[in-house]
Amino acid sequence: MRNVALPGRFLRHKATREIYGYTHHLAENLMVEEVTEEEAFPERFMTKVQKERSAKPSKADLGVVKADKKPKKSANPDVANDASRGV
């Protein structure tokens, strides 16, 4: 018997959630469960609304935060001097 996956049947590892093609050898493992194709590959079964939502670019600016701001100076120089002294 060859170790070839059966078409249309899939197995998912319970701990790592990895998807495998169905083979009798893997199906005997207790850490594996059989799942439908829709559970294994949800991106193939997206609704029209979900496809439109994923195709739109995000409006959020995900660029690098600029480090132009300088740290605020203490209002009272005596407090800053006390804070910088060693104990």
Buried (B, 14 or more C-beta within 10 A) or exposed (E): EEEEEEEEBBBBBEEEEEBBBBBEEBBEEEEBEEBEBEEBEEEEEEEEEEEEEEEEEEEEEEEEEEEEEEEEEEEEEEEEEEEEEEE
